């Protein structure tokens, strides 16, 4: 909780079922990461690379989803889930 992971290279990481409340992921490389069913309330992702990241059933605030959907693309190579679909982007 409340960790500062800004600009960290977390590509391919498995955070599934994790608890990342108030975590700073700004500018982090989250390419192909797995956040399935993670609690990410009030975490920030400004400028984060999320191509292929799976957020299926993750707990996120509406403003976070809106922010993430602006740059969401790709399919996670491990789960086969589309990033935009995992966020519910429209």
ABEGO torsion letter per residue (X at the ends): XGBBABGBBABGBBABGBBABGBBABGBBABGBBABGBBABGBBABGBBABGBBABGBBBBAAAAAAAAAABBEBBAAAGBBAAAAAGBX
